Amino acid sequence: MHSKLLDELNENGYIVIEDFLKPEEVDTLYQAGRALCLDAPQSNRKIFSTIKAEDAHSKELYFMESGDKVRYFFEQGAIGDEGQLVVDPMIALNKVGHALHVEHPTFNALTFSNRVKEICWQLNYNRPAVCQSMYIYKNSGIGGEVTPHQDSWFLHTEPNSAVGFWFALEDCTLQNGCLQFIKGSHKSGVHRRYQRNPDPTAAELMVYDRAAPIYPQSSFTPLQVSKGTCIVIHGNVVHKSEPNRSQKSRHAYTFHVIETENNVKYSEGNWLQAPQDKPFPLLFERTA
């Protein structure tokens, strides 16, 4: 099947769909994200950072075992030396993941909505499954940068099939850390892999198979979008976001879809593995 959406994804590596969510839907999702802040654990708080190696979540089973749970990851600047919160709990979280699409009714409803299924249908998925979801806060002043990456580093399938759905729940600007893409970079293959460490004695549970590529800043196109926008992200397109230096947060909900038809193999090296008794939930199965 040929579709305009597929053409756009293949050309740019992403699709921008404005007003995908109605204002009341944005509000419902945003309020659900705020409510999660109050549910966050009071002790044993985990920091999420794509920058600082000594805090690397690769050492954390908490992260690796979050595929079928709702777990809370705090900002670098939110936790003091004693593990205490040093900021307001409403701005302390970096993200919550990775099973909101299963465990939380509000996020489940959007993820498995007919509008999402329709996009996957037009992108020629035959048996798409949702493998992970996250609520991302990008809080004002404290929201850290996300370094340039391809989602396929983390959610590798053979052949590549991962696609991200990213929903802006607040206006995204250059100041508050909007997504930035290298248009067309999905055509250059997967540049590195983040894999389970083959050495069982190593302290690090996850390792990269090679050094981080250097991407020139001038290659990136910032996508300043208004709340309610959905950005569909090709698994191989290089993207990033800068730190939030503004007074406004940049909340977003995102999840990833992979193909599960027989010819597509989900890598056993990926950090995220579905429990034996809980396979990744399907969006639909296309019947001939």
Backbone bond lengths (Angstrom), bond angles and torsions (degrees), N, CA, C in turn:
res aa  C-N    CA-C-N  psi(-1)  N-CA   C-N-CA  omega(-1)  CA-C   N-CA-C  phi
1 M - - - 1.454 - - 1.522 109.69 -
2 H 1.329 115.02 139.60 1.466 120.01 -178.26 1.526 108.66 -106.38
3 S 1.322 116.97 132.40 1.462 118.58 178.68 1.517 110.58 -141.33
4 K 1.329 114.47 152.91 1.457 121.58 179.03 1.535 110.75 -62.23
5 L 1.338 115.88 -38.30 1.469 120.12 179.46 1.523 111.00 -60.89
6 L 1.340 115.24 -43.93 1.465 119.93 -179.32 1.524 110.51 -63.86
7 D 1.344 116.52 -41.09 1.468 120.38 177.26 1.525 111.28 -57.92
8 E 1.339 114.72 -43.70 1.463 119.63 -177.27 1.529 111.33 -67.22
9 L 1.333 115.95 -42.29 1.464 120.38 178.93 1.527 110.25 -63.13
10 N 1.324 115.91 -43.38 1.469 120.43 -179.14 1.521 112.32 -67.84
11 E 1.324 116.14 -30.47 1.464 120.57 -178.14 1.537 111.32 -79.02
12 N 1.335 117.00 -52.40 1.469 121.31 -171.70 1.520 114.03 -98.92
13 G 1.340 116.20 -28.93 1.457 120.22 -173.44 1.515 112.23 95.21
14 Y 1.319 116.57 -0.53 1.469 120.77 176.74 1.530 109.24 -157.84
15 I 1.331 115.03 161.59 1.468 122.11 176.94 1.524 106.79 -131.66
16 V 1.322 116.52 134.45 1.471 120.94 175.76 1.528 108.26 -108.06
17 I 1.339 115.65 119.80 1.468 120.70 179.69 1.526 107.69 -117.41
18 E 1.328 116.47 103.09 1.467 120.25 -177.63 1.527 110.91 -74.31
19 D 1.322 115.59 153.00 1.477 122.45 177.35 1.526 112.47 53.58
20 F 1.321 116.53 34.59 1.466 119.99 177.46 1.527 109.50 -65.48
21 L 1.339 115.54 -39.12 1.467 121.09 177.93 1.523 109.70 -102.93
22 K 1.315 116.26 140.48 1.463 121.03 173.36 1.526 108.61 -73.76
23 P 1.345 117.97 155.24 1.471 120.58 -178.81 1.534 113.24 -52.95
24 E 1.334 116.83 -39.19 1.477 118.28 -179.27 1.525 111.58 -70.28
25 E 1.345 117.37 -30.15 1.471 120.29 176.05 1.529 110.33 -69.13
26 V 1.329 115.88 -42.35 1.463 120.49 176.68 1.525 109.24 -56.80
27 D 1.332 115.32 -45.40 1.458 120.44 -177.20 1.530 111.56 -63.36
28 T 1.333 116.60 -42.35 1.469 121.34 -179.89 1.532 110.78 -62.31
29 L 1.334 116.50 -44.46 1.468 121.23 -179.91 1.526 110.78 -66.88
30 Y 1.327 115.62 -41.63 1.470 120.95 -179.73 1.533 110.45 -63.40
31 Q 1.309 116.27 -44.14 1.473 119.73 179.10 1.535 110.78 -64.82
32 A 1.331 116.86 -36.64 1.468 120.48 176.91 1.536 110.02 -63.84
33 G 1.324 116.48 -39.25 1.469 121.20 177.42 1.519 111.73 -64.20
34 R 1.321 116.44 -40.74 1.474 120.60 177.79 1.531 110.49 -65.90
35 A 1.318 116.37 -39.89 1.470 119.92 179.86 1.532 110.83 -62.25
36 L 1.347 116.93 -33.74 1.466 120.61 178.56 1.531 111.08 -61.04
37 C 1.342 116.95 -31.37 1.472 120.44 179.94 1.518 110.85 -59.18
38 L 1.314 115.69 -35.34 1.465 120.09 -177.11 1.528 111.63 -82.33
39 D 1.330 116.31 -15.93 1.471 120.70 177.68 1.521 112.46 -87.72
40 A 1.332 116.40 -9.76 1.472 120.42 -172.61 1.531 110.86 -62.94
41 P 1.341 117.36 149.98 1.462 120.68 -176.56 1.528 112.06 -63.88
42 Q 1.311 115.57 148.13 1.467 121.43 -179.57 1.523 111.39 -90.88
43 S 1.339 116.27 -15.42 1.466 118.67 -179.75 1.528 108.30 -134.70
44 N 1.341 115.81 168.44 1.464 121.17 178.46 1.524 111.23 52.60
45 R 1.329 115.71 46.62 1.467 120.14 -175.43 1.531 110.63 -76.20
46 K 1.322 117.10 137.30 1.466 122.00 -177.94 1.533 110.07 -105.38
47 I 1.331 114.60 138.04 1.470 119.80 179.24 1.521 108.96 -97.19
48 F 1.332 116.37 141.01 1.460 119.81 174.68 1.514 108.70 -115.08
49 S 1.318 116.42 124.68 1.459 120.70 178.32 1.517 108.88 -146.22
50 T 1.343 116.56 138.42 1.469 118.35 173.90 1.527 109.71 -95.47
51 I 1.331 116.43 6.07 1.461 120.18 -175.42 1.525 112.09 -107.63
52 K 1.335 117.48 -58.06 1.469 121.27 -167.99 1.523 112.04 -83.39
53 A 1.319 116.24 115.50 1.472 120.70 -175.58 1.523 112.02 -66.34
54 E 1.345 116.47 -35.51 1.469 116.59 -175.43 1.526 112.22 -68.95
55 D 1.330 116.18 -17.73 1.460 119.65 175.70 1.534 110.24 -101.40
56 A 1.316 115.22 13.33 1.468 119.70 -169.16 1.521 111.38 -53.63
57 H 1.318 114.21 131.76 1.461 118.09 178.30 1.526 110.13 -69.52
58 S 1.354 116.92 -10.81 1.469 119.02 178.17 1.524 110.87 -60.86
59 K 1.334 116.22 -23.37 1.466 119.06 179.54 1.530 111.23 -84.17
60 E 1.304 116.05 -4.33 1.452 119.15 -168.37 1.526 113.33 -105.93
61 L 1.299 114.84 113.13 1.463 118.09 172.09 1.521 110.49 -62.00
62 Y 1.320 115.56 -27.46 1.465 121.32 178.87 1.527 109.95 -52.39
63 F 1.331 115.10 -42.86 1.469 120.88 179.20 1.529 110.69 -71.52
64 M 1.337 115.21 -49.31 1.465 119.35 -173.79 1.521 112.96 -65.76
65 E 1.322 115.53 -24.77 1.464 118.69 -177.67 1.525 112.22 -99.77
66 S 1.336 116.25 18.42 1.464 119.98 -175.25 1.525 113.25 -95.62
67 G 1.330 117.10 5.32 1.456 120.37 -174.92 1.523 114.52 -62.36
68 D 1.331 116.45 -31.07 1.466 118.67 -178.66 1.533 110.98 -117.40
69 K 1.357 115.85 22.26 1.465 120.23 -176.52 1.531 109.91 -134.08
70 V 1.329 115.09 169.78 1.466 120.83 170.75 1.520 106.96 -104.17
71 R 1.324 115.55 112.27 1.460 120.44 -177.87 1.525 110.66 -127.05
72 Y 1.325 114.79 157.48 1.460 121.35 -166.57 1.523 110.35 -117.23
73 F 1.334 116.26 129.55 1.463 121.63 -178.13 1.526 108.71 -123.00
74 F 1.348 115.20 125.58 1.457 121.00 -172.57 1.527 111.87 -93.45
75 E 1.338 115.57 158.69 1.457 121.37 176.20 1.527 111.15 -71.27
76 Q 1.322 114.48 152.65 1.464 122.31 178.04 1.533 111.81 -51.32
77 G 1.327 116.82 -45.28 1.468 120.31 -174.27 1.519 114.27 -89.37
78 A 1.330 117.71 8.53 1.469 120.25 -173.26 1.524 113.64 -93.67
79 I 1.334 116.78 -18.70 1.465 121.21 -172.15 1.529 110.10 -116.14
80 G 1.334 115.92 130.63 1.464 120.47 177.45 1.524 111.38 -81.32
81 D 1.315 115.89 179.10 1.473 121.56 -176.72 1.521 113.01 -60.73
82 E 1.302 116.60 -28.98 1.468 120.46 -178.37 1.527 111.94 -91.87
83 G 1.338 116.09 8.26 1.467 118.97 -178.39 1.520 113.04 83.72
84 Q 1.339 116.25 7.84 1.466 119.14 -179.11 1.536 110.15 -85.31
85 L 1.342 115.95 153.00 1.460 120.06 175.16 1.520 109.00 -73.68
86 V 1.329 116.54 131.96 1.464 119.77 177.59 1.528 111.54 -111.39
87 V 1.329 116.29 5.55 1.473 121.32 175.26 1.534 108.36 -133.19
88 D 1.314 115.17 169.19 1.464 121.59 175.81 1.532 109.31 -56.89
89 P 1.348 118.44 134.16 1.478 120.10 179.83 1.529 113.25 -54.99
90 M 1.332 117.29 -26.10 1.468 119.53 -178.40 1.521 112.40 -71.90
91 I 1.343 117.60 -15.15 1.471 118.60 178.63 1.532 111.85 -122.63
92 A 1.354 116.26 17.47 1.467 119.31 -173.65 1.521 114.00 -87.69
93 L 1.328 117.41 -21.79 1.460 120.02 -172.44 1.519 112.26 -87.98
94 N 1.334 115.08 141.25 1.463 122.00 169.89 1.525 108.80 -84.52
95 K 1.344 115.05 -48.95 1.466 119.25 -179.55 1.523 109.90 -162.72
96 V 1.318 114.43 165.28 1.456 122.28 171.83 1.523 106.93 -126.69
97 G 1.337 116.96 133.28 1.464 120.03 -179.56 1.527 109.25 -161.65
98 H 1.295 117.72 174.82 1.459 127.85 8.97 1.533 111.32 -128.59
99 A 1.372 115.36 19.95 1.469 118.52 -177.58 1.523 112.85 -127.70
100 L 1.330 116.16 32.33 1.471 119.48 177.17 1.527 111.20 -59.83
101 H 1.331 116.05 -31.77 1.473 120.81 -177.20 1.527 111.78 -66.58
102 V 1.337 117.55 -19.64 1.466 121.87 178.51 1.526 110.56 -104.52
103 E 1.339 115.58 -44.03 1.462 121.04 -166.99 1.527 114.59 -90.30
104 H 1.342 117.88 -14.57 1.466 120.14 -174.82 1.531 109.58 -121.42
105 P 1.340 118.70 118.80 1.476 120.71 -172.18 1.531 114.33 -58.57
106 T 1.329 117.20 -37.27 1.474 119.66 -178.25 1.525 111.00 -64.08
107 F 1.326 116.43 -45.82 1.470 120.03 -178.00 1.535 110.77 -76.66
108 N 1.315 115.69 -31.56 1.466 120.05 175.76 1.531 110.80 -60.35
109 A 1.333 116.38 -42.99 1.469 121.03 -175.93 1.525 111.55 -61.82
110 L 1.336 117.16 -42.60 1.468 119.88 178.60 1.526 110.84 -70.22
111 T 1.329 116.58 -45.99 1.462 120.91 -174.31 1.523 111.70 -59.04
112 F 1.336 116.42 -39.79 1.463 120.34 -176.51 1.524 111.97 -102.77
113 S 1.331 115.87 23.42 1.473 120.28 180.00 1.524 110.85 -74.39
114 N 1.311 115.49 158.86 1.475 120.20 179.28 1.524 111.77 -62.65
115 R 1.336 117.92 -31.90 1.477 120.02 -179.91 1.530 110.77 -64.25
116 V 1.342 115.91 -40.30 1.467 119.66 177.77 1.529 109.89 -67.93
117 K 1.319 115.90 -44.42 1.476 119.68 178.85 1.528 111.03 -58.87
118 E 1.332 116.22 -39.57 1.460 120.96 -179.31 1.533 111.48 -62.17
119 I 1.339 115.96 -41.20 1.469 119.12 178.08 1.526 110.03 -63.60
120 C 1.327 116.82 -45.52 1.473 119.77 179.83 1.531 110.89 -62.91
121 W 1.317 115.71 -36.30 1.477 120.94 176.88 1.520 109.40 -61.76
122 Q 1.331 116.15 -46.44 1.472 120.05 -179.00 1.525 112.33 -69.79
123 L 1.333 116.51 -21.63 1.473 120.13 176.51 1.530 111.16 -88.06
124 N 1.341 114.88 9.82 1.476 122.14 173.37 1.531 114.85 70.11
125 Y 1.321 117.04 25.96 1.469 118.63 171.85 1.520 109.09 -71.89
126 N 1.321 115.47 142.92 1.466 120.98 177.79 1.521 112.84 -101.27
127 R 1.337 115.03 -38.25 1.473 119.46 -177.94 1.527 107.91 -146.82
128 P 1.361 116.33 65.77 1.460 119.66 -174.11 1.522 112.18 -74.30
129 A 1.338 115.62 140.45 1.460 121.58 176.06 1.520 108.71 -124.55
130 V 1.330 115.84 149.24 1.467 121.22 176.64 1.525 107.67 -93.58
131 C 1.343 116.61 120.42 1.467 118.36 -174.22 1.524 113.39 -100.06
132 Q 1.334 118.33 -23.92 1.467 118.49 178.63 1.518 109.67 -162.27
133 S 1.330 115.50 159.97 1.469 121.17 176.55 1.518 109.13 -146.03
134 M 1.334 116.06 156.71 1.461 121.29 -178.81 1.523 109.85 -149.18
135 Y 1.326 114.97 144.77 1.459 120.52 166.17 1.520 105.57 -104.51
136 I 1.337 116.55 124.10 1.467 121.72 -174.80 1.527 108.63 -113.83
137 Y 1.334 116.60 131.38 1.467 121.04 -171.91 1.524 114.17 -95.37
138 K 1.298 117.55 -43.06 1.477 121.36 -178.50 1.527 110.00 45.94
139 N 1.328 115.62 58.95 1.465 120.24 -173.69 1.523 112.71 -69.59
140 S 1.340 115.91 154.72 1.462 121.07 -174.52 1.528 110.41 -63.73
141 G 1.326 115.06 132.86 1.459 120.71 175.55 1.512 114.94 75.78
142 I 1.330 117.56 -27.77 1.476 121.05 -174.44 1.532 111.43 -113.31
143 G 1.325 117.10 -19.25 1.473 121.77 -176.83 1.518 111.30 -63.69
144 G 1.331 116.64 113.89 1.462 121.63 -173.54 1.519 113.26 -75.24
145 E 1.334 115.27 165.62 1.460 119.45 177.60 1.530 110.31 -75.51
146 V 1.318 115.20 154.90 1.466 121.35 170.39 1.521 105.42 -112.87
147 T 1.323 115.62 116.34 1.463 120.32 -173.12 1.531 110.29 -68.78
148 P 1.343 117.18 157.42 1.459 120.14 -177.75 1.528 111.69 -56.83
149 H 1.320 116.23 135.55 1.474 120.41 -178.42 1.520 109.35 -160.50
150 Q 1.321 114.77 167.67 1.463 123.00 168.58 1.528 106.42 -113.11
151 D 1.316 117.44 137.82 1.469 119.36 -179.80 1.527 111.70 -61.63
152 S 1.332 116.43 -25.74 1.474 120.11 179.51 1.525 113.03 -67.27
153 W 1.340 117.43 -14.86 1.474 118.95 173.38 1.517 108.95 -59.55
154 F 1.332 115.45 -35.76 1.459 121.99 -171.10 1.527 113.08 -103.04
155 L 1.324 116.33 -32.94 1.470 121.91 -176.15 1.521 108.23 -121.03
156 H 1.327 114.72 69.61 1.464 119.79 -172.25 1.527 110.50 -85.94
157 T 1.315 115.64 129.88 1.462 119.94 169.48 1.526 107.90 -126.38
158 E 1.314 114.96 158.11 1.470 121.19 179.70 1.515 108.12 -120.89
159 P 1.344 121.46 113.22 1.471 126.29 -9.39 1.535 110.74 -68.38
160 N 1.343 116.15 169.23 1.459 120.41 -176.39 1.524 111.45 -63.99
161 S 1.336 115.42 132.91 1.467 118.31 -178.51 1.523 113.43 -140.31
162 A 1.332 117.71 -2.54 1.472 119.61 -175.45 1.527 111.32 -68.87
163 V 1.322 114.18 136.23 1.461 120.98 172.99 1.526 107.52 -135.97
164 G 1.338 116.08 136.07 1.455 120.36 178.07 1.518 111.36 -99.19
165 F 1.319 116.26 143.20 1.465 122.75 169.57 1.524 106.04 -110.11
166 W 1.313 117.49 124.90 1.469 122.17 -174.00 1.525 108.11 -128.77
167 F 1.331 115.97 119.03 1.463 120.81 -174.09 1.523 109.96 -111.72
168 A 1.326 116.18 120.98 1.468 121.05 177.40 1.523 109.18 -77.94
169 L 1.338 115.87 120.23 1.466 120.18 178.37 1.523 111.23 -101.65
170 E 1.335 115.33 -2.87 1.468 122.13 170.38 1.529 106.45 -143.54
171 D 1.320 116.96 161.58 1.462 120.26 177.79 1.527 109.53 -60.70
172 C 1.330 115.76 136.85 1.469 121.43 -177.83 1.526 108.91 -109.72
173 T 1.329 115.75 121.76 1.462 121.52 -176.34 1.527 109.60 -126.12
174 L 1.325 115.77 171.40 1.468 119.75 174.54 1.523 110.22 -60.04
175 Q 1.336 116.64 -35.86 1.463 121.06 -175.61 1.526 112.44 -69.78
176 N 1.345 117.10 -37.80 1.476 117.49 -175.36 1.522 113.48 -100.42
177 G 1.326 116.25 12.33 1.468 119.17 170.13 1.519 114.74 90.38
178 C 1.330 116.47 49.51 1.466 120.15 177.34 1.537 110.48 -63.33
179 L 1.328 116.18 160.68 1.465 119.75 176.15 1.525 110.08 -65.42
180 Q 1.334 116.32 144.79 1.464 122.31 175.43 1.527 108.82 -130.07
181 F 1.318 115.84 136.24 1.465 121.88 -174.30 1.526 111.62 -123.35
182 I 1.346 115.06 149.00 1.467 119.14 165.09 1.534 106.29 -95.32
183 K 1.305 114.03 101.10 1.463 120.98 -175.33 1.533 109.95 -56.48
184 G 1.332 116.25 130.57 1.463 120.83 176.93 1.517 114.92 83.01
185 S 1.342 117.76 -3.50 1.477 119.71 -175.60 1.528 112.74 -69.80
186 H 1.327 116.83 -13.12 1.472 119.83 178.71 1.530 111.50 -69.18
187 K 1.329 116.24 -12.33 1.471 119.25 -177.47 1.530 111.91 -83.56
188 S 1.345 116.74 -2.38 1.479 119.36 -172.95 1.529 113.06 -104.91
189 G 1.330 117.01 18.08 1.469 119.75 176.70 1.526 112.51 80.99
190 V 1.338 115.32 -174.07 1.468 121.62 179.92 1.531 108.24 -94.50
191 H 1.329 116.69 124.89 1.467 120.81 -169.54 1.527 114.02 -85.56
192 R 1.326 116.79 -22.60 1.473 119.49 175.34 1.526 107.35 -164.59
193 R 1.332 115.91 171.04 1.461 120.41 -179.81 1.521 110.04 -130.99
194 Y 1.319 115.04 143.89 1.474 122.63 175.07 1.517 105.64 -109.11
195 Q 1.348 116.27 112.37 1.453 119.52 -167.40 1.526 112.94 -130.97
196 R 1.321 114.34 158.45 1.465 119.62 172.82 1.524 108.54 -61.43
197 N 1.309 116.04 135.50 1.466 121.01 -175.38 1.531 109.84 -68.15
198 P 1.349 117.26 122.45 1.467 119.50 179.44 1.530 112.64 -68.06
199 D 1.350 116.87 -16.25 1.467 120.72 179.27 1.532 109.72 -89.49
200 P 1.336 117.90 106.43 1.469 120.52 -174.98 1.523 113.34 -68.36
201 T 1.335 117.70 -16.18 1.471 120.20 -177.94 1.531 111.86 -91.19
202 A 1.318 117.20 -9.23 1.471 120.29 -175.27 1.528 111.02 -72.19
203 A 1.340 115.17 149.03 1.469 120.26 177.55 1.525 110.09 -68.71
204 E 1.325 116.01 -35.98 1.459 119.73 -178.69 1.519 110.58 -82.25
205 L 1.323 114.56 123.42 1.463 119.35 -178.70 1.524 111.58 -79.62
206 M 1.343 115.06 -26.75 1.462 120.19 -178.94 1.525 109.69 -125.53
207 V 1.317 116.66 143.93 1.472 120.50 178.69 1.526 109.81 -139.92
208 Y 1.319 115.17 151.71 1.469 120.15 170.21 1.525 108.62 -85.50
209 D 1.321 116.70 145.96 1.467 119.11 -178.11 1.524 112.56 -84.51
210 R 1.329 117.11 -9.59 1.477 119.67 175.08 1.527 109.08 -162.40
211 A 1.314 115.41 171.06 1.468 120.47 -175.86 1.526 111.03 -66.64
212 A 1.314 114.84 160.02 1.471 120.23 179.78 1.520 109.80 -68.53
213 P 1.326 117.17 131.45 1.465 119.27 174.49 1.536 109.67 -65.53
214 I 1.313 115.81 154.54 1.465 121.00 175.16 1.524 107.93 -99.50
215 Y 1.314 115.84 122.23 1.468 121.00 179.69 1.531 108.16 -112.83
216 P 1.338 118.13 123.38 1.467 119.43 -179.06 1.530 111.47 -64.49
217 Q 1.325 115.82 136.60 1.463 121.87 -179.80 1.532 111.20 -55.40
218 S 1.321 115.55 -34.76 1.475 119.38 -176.41 1.532 112.87 -67.77
219 S 1.337 116.66 -13.60 1.473 119.78 -179.05 1.527 112.70 -78.92
220 F 1.329 117.49 -16.81 1.469 120.60 -171.05 1.529 112.68 -86.52
221 T 1.321 114.38 138.00 1.464 122.18 173.36 1.525 108.29 -107.11
222 P 1.351 118.35 115.91 1.460 119.54 177.96 1.530 110.37 -74.97
223 L 1.325 116.11 138.80 1.459 120.61 175.72 1.525 108.56 -107.60
224 Q 1.321 115.20 98.06 1.465 120.06 176.51 1.528 106.61 -88.01
225 V 1.316 115.16 111.67 1.470 119.19 -173.94 1.531 109.99 -127.97
226 S 1.333 115.28 155.90 1.465 119.28 179.15 1.520 109.91 -90.07
227 K 1.341 115.49 159.59 1.460 119.78 -177.75 1.521 109.96 -60.62
228 G 1.330 115.42 145.92 1.461 120.59 -174.91 1.513 113.07 97.63
229 T 1.359 116.15 -11.46 1.465 121.15 179.25 1.528 110.12 -75.80
230 C 1.325 115.81 141.18 1.465 121.46 170.89 1.526 108.25 -109.16
231 I 1.328 116.60 130.30 1.466 121.14 173.14 1.524 107.24 -111.81
232 V 1.322 115.63 123.47 1.468 120.98 177.00 1.530 106.63 -96.81
233 I 1.341 116.27 127.16 1.462 121.81 -168.18 1.525 110.87 -118.32
234 H 1.320 117.03 117.01 1.473 122.12 175.49 1.532 108.89 -61.45
235 G 1.320 116.83 137.89 1.464 121.40 -177.14 1.518 114.32 -57.94
236 N 1.324 117.71 -22.54 1.466 120.68 -175.90 1.524 113.57 -104.33
237 V 1.336 118.42 1.63 1.467 118.66 -177.68 1.536 108.83 -82.23
238 V 1.331 116.54 135.08 1.462 121.48 -179.98 1.531 108.85 -78.46
239 H 1.349 115.29 127.98 1.460 119.00 179.24 1.527 109.92 -147.14
240 K 1.328 115.40 166.26 1.467 121.31 -177.55 1.518 108.11 -160.89
241 S 1.339 115.44 174.28 1.460 119.58 166.67 1.521 108.79 -145.06
242 E 1.329 115.69 142.45 1.465 121.86 -179.00 1.530 109.55 -79.26
243 P 1.341 117.42 165.93 1.468 119.08 175.50 1.532 110.05 -60.35
244 N 1.311 115.78 155.38 1.460 121.03 177.00 1.528 108.55 -86.74
245 R 1.323 115.93 107.91 1.470 120.21 -178.13 1.526 111.53 -103.84
246 S 1.321 116.15 9.07 1.465 120.33 -175.43 1.525 110.99 -98.04
247 Q 1.303 115.53 -177.50 1.469 122.06 175.87 1.525 111.08 -91.54
248 K 1.349 117.53 0.62 1.459 120.60 -175.75 1.522 110.93 -116.49
249 S 1.326 116.03 137.34 1.465 119.48 176.81 1.532 109.81 -74.47
250 R 1.328 116.35 172.60 1.467 121.68 -179.13 1.524 108.35 -139.25
251 H 1.330 115.74 70.92 1.456 120.03 -178.11 1.531 110.72 -69.62
252 A 1.333 115.46 144.27 1.465 120.72 177.02 1.527 109.11 -150.62
253 Y 1.323 115.13 151.51 1.463 120.56 170.92 1.520 106.99 -115.74
254 T 1.326 116.34 137.14 1.463 119.38 -178.22 1.522 110.61 -142.66
255 F 1.323 115.90 148.87 1.472 119.86 172.10 1.523 108.96 -146.76
256 H 1.334 115.45 164.74 1.465 120.82 -177.40 1.520 111.57 -121.94
257 V 1.313 113.94 140.03 1.465 122.33 -179.92 1.526 108.24 -115.84
258 I 1.331 115.96 139.18 1.469 120.83 173.74 1.530 108.89 -128.10
259 E 1.314 116.36 157.82 1.461 121.81 174.10 1.526 108.62 -83.03
260 T 1.336 116.87 139.97 1.473 119.46 179.05 1.520 112.56 -122.05
261 E 1.325 116.61 13.48 1.465 118.94 175.08 1.527 109.41 -60.32
262 N 1.325 115.46 157.96 1.477 121.23 -172.12 1.521 114.77 -50.13
263 N 1.329 116.83 -34.73 1.470 118.87 -174.23 1.530 112.83 -80.52
264 V 1.333 118.29 -5.64 1.462 120.65 -180.00 1.523 109.71 -106.45
265 K 1.338 116.17 126.36 1.466 120.73 -177.38 1.533 109.81 -111.22
266 Y 1.315 115.67 125.04 1.464 121.99 176.19 1.535 108.03 -81.98
267 S 1.322 117.12 127.72 1.463 120.63 -172.12 1.525 112.67 -66.29
268 E 1.310 115.43 132.66 1.469 121.14 175.96 1.524 111.30 -71.42
269 G 1.331 116.64 -13.17 1.465 120.49 178.33 1.516 114.01 -84.52
270 N 1.344 117.74 -13.10 1.468 120.60 -178.95 1.522 111.33 -61.12
271 W 1.330 116.48 145.96 1.476 119.55 178.66 1.520 110.21 -61.13
272 L 1.319 116.25 -37.08 1.459 121.53 -175.47 1.520 109.78 -90.22
273 Q 1.326 116.28 118.67 1.459 121.45 176.95 1.526 108.41 -128.24
274 A 1.323 115.67 133.93 1.465 119.35 178.34 1.521 109.09 -71.78
275 P 1.349 117.59 135.26 1.466 119.03 174.49 1.531 110.19 -59.60
276 Q 1.312 116.43 150.22 1.474 121.78 -178.14 1.527 112.05 -49.88
277 D 1.324 115.24 -42.95 1.465 119.33 -173.72 1.524 112.92 -90.05
278 K 1.347 117.31 0.76 1.465 120.29 -177.30 1.519 109.95 -136.37
279 P 1.326 118.53 75.72 1.474 118.91 178.38 1.532 110.75 -62.96
280 F 1.325 116.70 159.58 1.463 120.20 177.38 1.529 108.86 -56.83
281 P 1.349 117.88 131.88 1.472 119.92 -176.79 1.537 112.40 -70.12
282 L 1.319 115.21 138.63 1.473 121.50 -177.78 1.528 111.43 -84.00
283 L 1.332 115.24 145.15 1.462 120.85 171.36 1.530 110.26 -81.51
284 F 1.326 116.03 -44.11 1.468 121.17 175.97 1.519 108.82 -168.43
285 E 1.323 115.81 167.61 1.465 121.76 170.41 1.508 107.80 -122.99
286 R 1.319 115.15 122.40 1.473 120.66 -180.00 1.511 107.87 -78.62
287 T 1.307 117.50 124.73 1.457 119.93 177.91 1.517 108.57 -105.16
288 A 1.291 115.07 143.80 1.481 119.94 -174.60 1.519 110.23 -62.56
